[in-house]
Amino acid sequence: EPEVTQTPSHQVTQMGQEVILRCVPISNHLYFYWYRQILGQKVEFLVSFYNNEISEKSEIFDDQFSVERPDGSNFTLKIRSTKLEDSAMYFCASRGTGSTGELFFGEGSRLTVL
Amino acid sequence: AQKITQTQPGMFVQEKEAVTLDCTYDTSDQSYGLFWYKQPSSGEMIFLIYQGSYDEQNATEGRYSLNFQKARKSANLVISASQLGDSAMYFCAMRPPWADSSYKLIFGSGTRLLVRP
C-alpha cells in the first residue's frame, strides 16, 4: 500500500541551527501539507502546498519556515534558525483528488531543539 | 470558525468489549468531512474512518464505525470487540469545504484509550 515516508525519524539539534525535514508523498498525490504536534498537545496545521506554491499557511508558519518541492518527489520543510519551542513532531501529509479526500500522514519526524 | 471537541481525555475498556469515543464539532459550513485518526505510542497518525457531511449512511471500516448525528453535530467513533492493540490516542478531525484548497484539518485534543486484558 502506498505511503508517505518521512526522514529523519528523529533529529536533535542545537538552538539556532537550520533543520530540513524531508518527505516523500504518495506518488500520484497533488496536495501536500505539514502539520505539527507539540508533545501532549493538538495536531496543528502549518502549511499547504499545491502546484509548486503555498496555498495557505498558519500563523505559526512565520519567516523562519519554508517549504519546497525541489525535485518533483521530495517535499521539504526547512526551519532556518530553530528555537526551543520548535521541538515537536512534524507530520507530512498528502492527498489525491479522490472523493473522500483522505489525508495520508507520514510517520512523523520528531525534532528536539536543545 | 470550525471547532472540534473531545471531552474524554482518557477512557478504559475491557478487551473484547465495545467502546464509544465522543466527538462534537462546530461549523457554519454545510459541506465538511470528519475523520478519526489513531496515534499509537510510536507517534504515527493512522487513518481510521471518514464521514462526509452529505453521506446518508454512517461510515464503517472493519471494527470501526462512525455514529454521525448531524443535527447534534456529533461524530462518535465506535470500536467493537476491543483489542489490546487498540490502546492509543484517538483524534477526531474536521476538514473544510472542498472549495477551501488549504485542506486545513482542525483536530480535537484527543482521547487516550487503554484496553485492559
Interface residues (C-beta under 8 A of the other chain):
Chain A: Y31 Y33 Y35 Q41 K42 V43 E44 F45 S48 Y50 S55 E56 S58 M89 F91 R95 T100 G101 E102 L103 F104 F105 G106 E107 G108 R110
Chain B: G33 F35 Y37 S42 G43 E44 M45 I46 F47 Y50 G52 F91 A93 R95 W98 S101 S102 Y103 K104 L105 I106 F107 G108 S109 G110
